[in-house]
């Protein structure tokens, strides 16, 4: 079963169905960069409602990674730890995990990026 494909999608039982008419606007809580990705994906792919939910989750991860990157850019890659020793910024791990989740989502959906 393919959730996302370029022309039409295969659903359970191998029946092809075009979901382009049901594609929605990007979720309002996503940032502008993520909303743009949403629009580009829906322009290039036909999706199911389930795929839309997965896409939204992946873009939330992308937004989280972007927000972490912005905070790290402002704070620096290191922060003072105990006894004023420098340690890696704690958001580095959050950013890495969020980007991994985003990439896995796009891979699961079959989106080439």
C-alpha positions as CSV (number, residue, x, y, z in Angstrom):
1,X,0.0,0.0,0.0
2,X,1.5,3.4,-1.0
3,X,0.2,6.4,0.9
4,X,1.6,9.1,-1.3
5,X,2.4,9.0,-5.0
6,X,2.8,11.4,-7.9
7,X,-0.4,10.8,-9.9
8,X,-2.8,8.7,-7.9
9,X,-2.4,6.5,-4.9
10,X,-3.0,2.9,-4.2
11,X,-5.2,2.1,-1.2
12,X,-6.0,-1.2,0.5
13,X,-7.1,-3.7,-2.1
14,X,-5.0,-2.0,-4.9
15,X,-7.7,0.5,-5.9
16,X,-6.3,3.7,-7.3
17,X,-8.0,6.9,-6.0
18,X,-7.2,10.5,-6.6
19,X,-7.4,12.6,-3.4
20,X,-6.3,15.9,-4.9
21,X,-9.8,17.4,-4.6
22,X,-9.7,16.9,-0.8
23,X,-6.3,18.4,-0.2
24,X,-6.5,21.1,2.4
25,X,-4.7,24.4,3.3
26,X,-1.7,24.0,5.6
27,X,-2.4,23.9,9.4
28,X,-2.4,27.4,10.8
29,X,0.0,26.5,13.7
30,X,2.8,25.7,11.2
31,X,5.4,28.4,10.5
32,X,5.5,30.0,7.1
33,X,8.5,27.9,5.9
34,X,6.6,24.7,6.8
35,X,3.4,26.0,5.3
36,X,5.3,26.6,2.0
37,X,6.6,23.0,2.1
38,X,3.0,21.8,2.7
39,X,1.8,23.7,-0.4
40,X,4.7,22.4,-2.5
41,X,4.1,18.8,-1.5
42,X,0.4,19.0,-2.2
43,X,1.1,20.7,-5.6
44,X,3.4,17.7,-6.6
45,X,1.7,14.8,-4.9
46,X,-1.8,13.3,-4.4
47,X,-2.5,12.4,-0.8
48,X,-4.9,10.6,1.5
49,X,-6.3,12.1,4.7
50,X,-4.0,9.8,6.6
51,X,-1.0,11.0,4.6
52,X,-2.0,14.6,5.4
53,X,-1.9,13.8,9.2
54,X,1.6,12.2,8.7
55,X,2.7,15.2,6.7
56,X,1.5,17.6,9.4
57,X,3.4,15.7,12.0
58,X,6.6,15.7,9.9
59,X,6.3,19.4,9.3
60,X,5.8,20.0,13.1
61,X,9.2,18.2,13.5
62,X,10.7,20.4,10.9
63,X,9.4,23.5,12.6
64,X,10.8,22.3,16.0
65,X,14.2,21.8,14.4
66,X,14.1,25.2,12.8
67,X,13.2,26.9,16.1
68,X,16.0,25.0,17.8
69,X,18.4,26.2,15.1
70,X,17.3,29.8,15.6
71,X,17.8,29.6,19.4
72,X,21.2,28.0,18.9
73,X,22.2,30.7,16.5
74,X,21.3,33.3,19.1
75,X,22.8,31.5,22.1
76,X,25.8,29.9,20.5
77,X,26.7,26.2,20.1
78,X,27.9,26.0,23.7
79,X,26.5,27.1,27.1
80,X,28.1,27.4,30.5
81,X,27.7,24.2,32.5
82,X,28.5,23.4,36.1
83,X,31.6,25.2,37.3
84,X,31.3,27.4,34.2
85,X,32.7,24.7,31.9
86,X,31.3,24.9,28.4
87,X,29.0,22.2,27.2
88,X,27.1,21.6,24.0
89,X,23.8,23.6,23.8
90,X,21.0,21.2,25.0
91,X,18.9,22.1,22.0
92,X,21.4,20.5,19.7
93,X,20.1,17.1,20.6
94,X,16.5,18.3,20.2
95,X,17.3,19.7,16.8
96,X,19.0,16.5,15.7
97,X,16.0,14.4,16.8
98,X,13.5,16.7,15.2
99,X,15.3,16.7,11.9
100,X,15.6,12.9,12.0
101,X,11.8,12.6,12.6
102,X,11.1,15.0,9.7
103,X,13.4,13.0,7.3
104,X,11.8,9.7,8.4
105,X,8.4,11.1,7.8
106,X,9.2,12.2,4.2
107,X,10.9,8.9,3.6
108,X,7.8,7.0,4.8
109,X,5.6,9.1,2.6
110,X,7.9,8.5,-0.4
111,X,8.6,12.2,-0.8
112,X,11.9,13.0,-2.6
113,X,13.6,16.0,-1.1
